[in-house]
Structures are given as C-alpha cells and as structure tokens.
Amino acid sequence: MPYEQKDNSGTLFQNKDKKSDNHPDYSGSIKINGRDMWISGWRKTTKDGKPFLSLSVKAKDGTSDRPAPPRQQAALDDEIPF
C-alpha cells in the first residue's frame, strides 16, 4: 500500500543535488487543507548566530494562492443625463 500524505503534514529531505546557494538545502512535499504543495527549506543563521530554517511552499498544480488584486470600482458621476 503506497504512502498517502496526511492533511496538514509534510516531509522534508536533504537536497544532495544542491548546485548553488539559491537551491534549497531541503525539499519535499506537504498537504495543506487537502492541497498538495512543494516545500523547500534553507539553513540560515540569525544575526545572533542562531540557526533556523527558512521555508517556502508552492502549489504542485502550478496555481497561485495569491488573492486577486482588488477591482477598481468605477467612479460614479453625480450628474446623470436622463
């Protein structure tokens, strides 16, 4: 029986094929609210020298979660010609 990702959980694996500093140190997948996503992680250090992971997620289906820009409402003309 193949592994099925549980909702609101994920898995990261060390990226052994990292070729530049921009490539993530870790990559994997995560399921958020039933949606399959890619997850990437970079090892970083704070100004105080404390290590942390910086994370990024991206939809596997290529769609964006960004909200649509607000629609501009047409200016209402106070003078109605009828």
C-alpha positions in Angstrom: 0.0 0.0 0.0 1.6 3.3 -1.1 2.2 6.1 1.4 -0.5 8.7 1.5 0.3 12.2 2.9 -1.9 13.1 5.8 -3.6 16.5 5.7 -1.6 19.4 7.3 1.6 17.4 7.4 4.7 17.1 5.2 8.1 15.6 4.8 11.5 17.3 4.0 14.5 15.5 2.7 18.1 16.8 2.4 18.9 18.1 -1.0 22.0 16.2 -2.0 22.0 17.7 -5.6 22.3 21.3 -4.4 24.4 23.1 -7.1 24.1 26.7 -5.9 23.4 28.7 -2.8 19.9 29.6 -4.2 18.9 25.9 -4.3 17.2 24.7 -1.1 19.0 22.6 1.5 15.9 20.5 2.0 12.9 19.8 -0.3 9.8 17.7 -0.1 6.0 17.8 -0.1 3.3 18.9 2.3 -0.5 18.7 2.2 -2.3 21.9 3.5 -6.1 21.8 3.8 -6.2 19.0 1.3 -4.0 20.7 -1.3 -0.7 19.1 -2.3 2.2 21.5 -2.2 6.0 21.5 -2.7 8.0 22.6 0.4 11.6 23.9 0.3 13.9 24.8 3.2 17.1 26.8 3.5 19.5 26.6 6.5 20.1 30.2 7.7 21.6 31.9 10.7 20.2 34.9 12.7 22.4 38.0 13.4 22.9 36.4 16.9 24.3 33.2 15.3 21.2 31.1 16.0 20.5 28.5 13.2 17.0 28.3 11.7 15.2 27.0 8.6 13.6 29.4 6.1 10.6 27.7 4.4 8.8 28.2 1.1 5.7 26.4 -0.2 4.4 26.3 -3.8 1.3 24.5 -5.2 2.1 21.4 -7.1 -0.6 22.2 -9.7 1.1 25.5 -10.6 -1.8 27.7 -9.4 -1.3 30.6 -7.1 -2.8 31.2 -3.7 -2.3 34.9 -4.1 -5.5 36.8 -3.8 -6.7 38.6 -7.0 -5.9 42.3 -7.0 -8.8 44.4 -5.8 -11.1 45.5 -8.6 -11.3 49.2 -9.1 -14.8 50.5 -8.7 -15.9 52.8 -11.5 -16.2 56.4 -10.4 -19.8 57.4 -10.0 -20.8 60.5 -11.9 -23.1 62.8 -9.8 -24.7 64.1 -12.9 -26.9 61.5 -14.5 -28.0 62.7 -18.0 -31.6 61.4 -18.0 
